[in-house]
């Protein structure tokens, strides 16, 4: 893990297309602004974990038994 110190208004770059800017630090919380191409999904970690969990459940419950499908 890379650990960086940044002040309000300062940024870090991730690759060529992603910029993370510290917008505010107040009452022990930091507000970040993220600029990235639209095709890159950005989620909070807890939301991403929920998406992964839902995708795993959907993949296991949606498995098809192809032998039961009608033949053309």
N, C-alpha and C positions, 0 to 999 in steps of 0.2 A: 504494500500500500504506500502510495506517495502522499505525503502530508505537506501541505502548503499553507502559508499564512497570507491572507489577503485582507485589505481594508475595504470599506464601503467605496464602491465605484471602481475597484480594481477587478480584473478578469483573469481567467486562465483559458488556454486554448487546448482542445483535444483534437488532435489531427488537424486537418486543414479547414474543416467546416463547422466545428462546434466551439462555441464560446460560452463560458459560464461566468457571469458577473455577479458580484456581491452587491445587492441593492440596498439592504438594510440589516442592521444588527440591533435588536431591541429585546430587552427582558430575557436574555439567554437564547433567543432564536435568531436565526439568520434567514433572510429572504434572498433567494437566488433567482437570477434571470438566465434563461438558457436559450441561446440562438443556435438552431440546427436546421438542416434541410427537412422538409416536410415528410420525407420517406423514413426518417429515423423516429421511432417511437420513444417517447420520454415518459416514464412513470416513476412515482415514488416506489421504494422497495416493497412496501407492504401491499400496494396495489398490484405490482408485478407478480408477487408471490401468489396472490389470489387468482390472477389471470392464468398463471402456469397450472395451478391446482384445478381450475375449471377446465382448462384444455386437456389435462390428463384424464379427468373424469369423463369428459365428452368423448375422448378417443377410445376409452375402454368400453363405454356403454354403446357407442355407435358402431362398433365392429360388426360388420355384416357377415352372415352366413351365406356365401354366394351359392351354395348348393340349393337353397330354397327359392332362388329367383327363377321366374319362368323363362324357359328357353324360347328364343325367337323362331 
